[in-house]
Amino acid sequence: MGRLILIAVIVVLVVWLLRRAIAGPRAGGKAPDAAGEQQGELVACAHCGVNLPKSEARSAGGRYYCSEEHWRLGPRDG
């Protein structure tokens, strides 16, 4: 009975190791310079100053805004 349990444990271990080797590296251990982390240039909202990706910002007159409301209000004076 002990041999049967030992063989089952070894088979499970071998299958687990093979599946892990076939799957390759996981996404959780990305390097900081991975492509997913560099989505584009950050710009500051001309109204509130929050930083956001340039691709998500609204622009008008060479300035960038984080939302429709801040775009309508324009740049903050002061």
N, C-alpha and C positions, 0 to 999 in steps of 0.2 A: 504494500500500500504506500509506503514511504517513497519507493522508486517512482511510482505513478505520479505522485504529487510533485516530486522533483522534476520529472520530465515535463509536466504541465507548466510549471513555473519557467523552465528554460524555454519552452516553445513560446509562451506569452512574452518573455523578455526579447527573444529573437524577432518576433513579429513587431513588437513595439519599436525596437531599434531600426528595423527595415523601413517601417512607415515613416519614422522620423527622418531617416536619411533621404528617402524619396521626396518628402515634402520640402526640403531645403530650408534655408534660413527664414525665420519668422519676421514679420513686419515690426514687431514690438521692439526689436533691438537695432533700430535704424541709427546710423551715424548722424550727427547733428547737421552735416552738410548734404543730407539726402535731398533728392529732387522735390519730395512732398513738402519739405519745410521752406523751400525758397519759392514762394508763389508769386513773387513780384515785388516791385518797389513800394515802399510805404510812403504815404503822404499824410500831412496833417490837415485836419479840417480848418478852414479859414475862420470859422465861427467859434468853435469850442476847443480846437486844438487836439482832438483825439486822433491817434494814428490809425490808419486803415490801408489795406492794399489799394493801389492805384486803380486796379481793375474794378473795384467795388465803389469807388468814389464818384460823385457827380462833379463835373467841372464847368466852370463859367469864368471867363475873363482871366484865364491862367491860374485860377485858384481852385482848390478842391474842397468838397463838402461831404460830410458823412451821411447826410439825410436830405430828403426833399425840403423839409422845414428849414434846415440851416441854409440850404441853397436859396430859398425864398427870402430869408432874413438877411443874407449877405454877410460880409465879413464884420467881425466885432470890432468896434473902435475902442482902442485903449487897452 
